[in-house]
Each structure stands twice: as C-alpha cells, then as structure tokens.
C-alpha cells in the first residue's frame, strides 16, 4: 500500500514539474507565448475615448489609453492599456486607430502592424 502512495506522489511531482513546460509551448497564449494575443486574432478599430499621458519628459513616457473596440466579432467593447510611447505621439480623443485583438479575449489587443512600402530601387533587379 505504501508503494502505491509513493508512486502516486512521484507521478504527481513529475506532472507539476513537466506540465508548465508543456503548457508554455502550446497552451495559453498559443504560439505567441505567455501574454500574447493568442492563436486567432481579428482586425478591428479602436475609437479613443480617453488619453492620460505622464509628465513631459525627454524620450518616452507612459500613456494610458481608453477606448472602444469594434470588429467582426465584438461590438462596443470597452478596453484600456498602459503603453510606453515617444513624447508627442500619444493619440487624441476621438481618433480611430487600426488594431488587432484576440477573438477569445478582446481585452488583449494591440496596434495593427503598419506595412511601410519598400523604397524604389532598394530591391535587387534581375537582368
């Protein structure tokens, strides 16, 4: 009987040690890791309803942004985030901003990546 209890404790200990490693690879957060947007994202628009910037400083500052997300899977979802931004780049109230958000939890959102066009002549030409 004691052997069974010890075996059960050893197996439980292994599960506690190995489980988080396995979940870290493919568990919560999907392929983007812990705290990411997850596996499935959707495009949306953030209407900025409030901006609270920290004191003016050189370089960057913390900015708290509140707003409402609209997208294909959510309507009028209130969200907020505290971000570090360069001084003078904080959005204004009423501004529409393209974002991406997690379809499982719309409160996990981020600004949509901006694709800058490639400069002419920077690509190698084949002759």
Order of alpha helices (4+ residues) and beta strands (2+ residues): alpha-beta-beta-beta-beta-beta
